[in-house]
Amino acid sequence: MRAAAAQQVPVCIWFTGLSGSGKSTLANALELELFRRGRRTMLLDGDNVRHGLCRDLGMDDDARHENIRRVAEVAKLMTDAGLIVISAFISPFVRDRQIARELFIAGRFIEVYVETPLEVCVQRDPKQLYAKALRGEIKNFTGIDSSYEPPLAPEMRIDTSRMGLEEAVANLCAALERVGSLGESLAV
């Protein structure tokens, strides 16, 4: 009923990749395009979740598991409310992303691997986190002294060092059209 009222197919688009890969940039651009198209969305990312819902968590592996578990549960509740949820988190572990996926009806979880190479992410370093991690000022930093497990079978792969933002957003919108989130008719 909520999806019908919103006149859209609720779905979770889950961006995963290293820090600096372009997850948040892609997520923000996609949300703007969906808003332009009249869709109801919610963007969840590490910055807005770590300041509230998950502020009590550290950065060790157990805390990362719990962070992603909480985010996935919130994303599920928001899709139950009829929203298109855009989630942008490093989410470094395959099993955590699989647990998130299992909360959703088949086809309603779109995993997007932002597979920008580590060297490019280190060069970009928008928050100077790699520099701090390389100096030993930050511990458990994904890609430096904490591992990242690439997705086994993501619905999409985007390398932001090879694909422009406009093309990436167009590809993401095409994926949403395939699941019915942007189509003319509501296929709930």
C-alpha positions in Angstrom: 0.0 0.0 0.0 2.8 2.4 0.8 4.6 1.6 -2.4 1.4 2.2 -4.3 0.8 5.5 -2.5 4.3 6.6 -3.4 3.8 5.3 -7.0 7.2 3.7 -7.1 8.8 0.3 -6.5 10.8 0.5 -3.3 14.3 -0.7 -3.6 17.7 -0.5 -1.8 20.7 0.6 -3.9 23.8 -0.4 -1.9 27.0 1.3 -2.9 30.1 -0.4 -1.6 33.8 0.4 -2.2 36.9 1.9 -0.7 37.0 5.3 0.9 37.5 7.9 -1.9 36.1 5.5 -4.6 33.2 7.9 -5.3 30.3 6.2 -3.4 28.9 9.3 -1.8 29.4 11.4 -5.0 27.4 8.8 -7.0 24.8 8.4 -4.3 24.2 12.1 -4.0 24.0 12.5 -7.8 21.6 9.6 -8.1 19.4 11.0 -5.4 19.2 14.4 -7.1 18.3 12.7 -10.4 15.6 10.6 -8.7 14.2 13.7 -6.9 14.2 15.5 -10.3 12.1 12.5 -11.6 9.6 12.9 -8.7 10.8 9.8 -6.7 10.8 9.6 -2.9 14.2 8.7 -1.6 16.4 8.5 1.5 20.2 8.6 1.4 22.1 6.8 4.1 25.8 7.2 4.2 28.7 6.8 6.7 28.7 10.5 7.6 25.0 10.9 8.5 24.7 7.5 10.2 28.0 7.6 12.3 26.9 10.9 13.8 23.6 9.5 15.2 22.4 5.9 14.9 25.9 4.4 15.1 27.9 7.0 17.1 28.5 4.5 19.8 30.4 2.2 17.5 34.2 2.1 16.9 36.0 1.0 13.8 37.1 -2.5 14.6 35.6 -5.5 12.7 32.9 -6.2 15.3 31.8 -2.5 15.2 31.8 -2.5 11.4 29.5 -5.6 11.4 27.1 -3.9 13.8 27.2 -0.6 11.8 26.2 -2.4 8.6 23.6 -4.5 10.4 21.9 -1.4 11.8 22.0 0.4 8.4 20.5 -2.6 6.6 17.7 -2.8 9.1 16.9 0.9 8.7 17.1 0.6 4.9 14.6 -2.3 5.1 12.2 -0.2 7.2 12.5 2.6 4.8 11.7 0.4 1.8 8.8 -1.0 3.7 7.6 2.7 3.8 7.8 2.8 0.0 11.0 4.7 -0.4 14.0 4.2 -2.7 16.9 3.9 -0.3 20.4 4.8 -1.4 23.0 3.4 0.9 26.7 4.4 0.6 29.0 2.6 2.9 32.4 1.0 2.6 30.8 -2.1 4.0 34.0 -4.1 3.7 32.8 -7.6 4.4 31.0 -9.9 2.0 29.0 -11.6 4.8 27.6 -8.3 6.0 26.5 -7.3 2.6 24.9 -10.7 2.2 23.0 -10.3 5.5 21.8 -6.9 4.2 20.7 -8.4 0.9 18.7 -11.2 2.6 16.5 -8.6 4.3 15.0 -7.7 0.9 12.7 -9.4 -1.5 14.6 -10.7 -4.5 15.3 -7.9 -7.0 14.8 -5.2 -4.4 18.5 -5.0 -3.4 20.9 -3.6 -6.0 24.5 -4.0 -4.9 26.8 -1.5 -6.7 30.5 -2.1 -6.4 32.4 1.1 -6.9 35.6 -0.6 -7.9 37.8 2.4 -8.2 41.5 1.2 -7.8 43.1 1.8 -4.4 45.8 3.9 -6.0 43.2 6.3 -7.3 41.4 6.5 -4.0 44.7 7.2 -2.2 45.4 10.0 -4.7 42.0 11.5 -4.2 42.0 11.2 -0.4 39.2 13.8 0.0 39.2 13.7 3.8 43.0 13.1 4.1 42.2 9.7 5.8 44.6 7.7 3.7 47.4 10.1 4.6 46.6 9.7 8.3 46.3 5.9 8.0 49.6 5.7 6.2 51.2 7.7 9.0 49.7 5.4 11.6 47.3 8.0 13.0 44.2 6.0 12.1 44.0 2.3 12.8 41.8 -0.3 11.1 41.5 1.8 7.9 40.1 -0.2 5.0 42.5 -0.7 2.2 45.6 0.1 4.4 45.6 -2.1 7.6 42.1 -3.5 7.3 40.8 -5.7 4.5 38.1 -5.0 1.9 36.4 -8.0 0.4 35.1 -7.2 -3.1 31.5 -8.3 -3.9 31.2 -11.7 -5.4 28.3 -10.9 -7.8 27.2 -7.3 -7.6 24.4 -6.1 -9.9 26.6 -3.3 -11.1 30.2 -2.3 -11.2 31.4 1.3 -11.6 35.0 2.5 -11.7 34.8 6.2 -11.2 38.4 6.6 -12.6 37.0 5.3 -16.0 33.4 6.4 -16.0 32.0 9.9 -15.6 29.3 10.8 -13.2 26.7 11.5 -15.8 27.2 8.1 -17.4 27.2 6.3 -14.1 23.9 7.9 -13.0 22.4 7.0 -16.4 23.5 3.4 -15.9 22.1 3.4 -12.3 18.7 4.8 -13.5 18.6 2.1 -16.2 19.1 -0.5 -13.5 16.2 1.0 -11.5 14.0 1.0 -14.7 14.7 -2.7 -15.0 13.3 -3.4 -11.5 10.4 -1.1 -12.2 11.3 1.8 -9.8 11.4 4.3 -12.6 8.8 2.8 -15.0 5.5 4.3 -15.9 3.5 1.5 -14.2 3.9 0.4 -10.7 4.9 -3.3 -10.5 4.8 -3.9 -6.7 
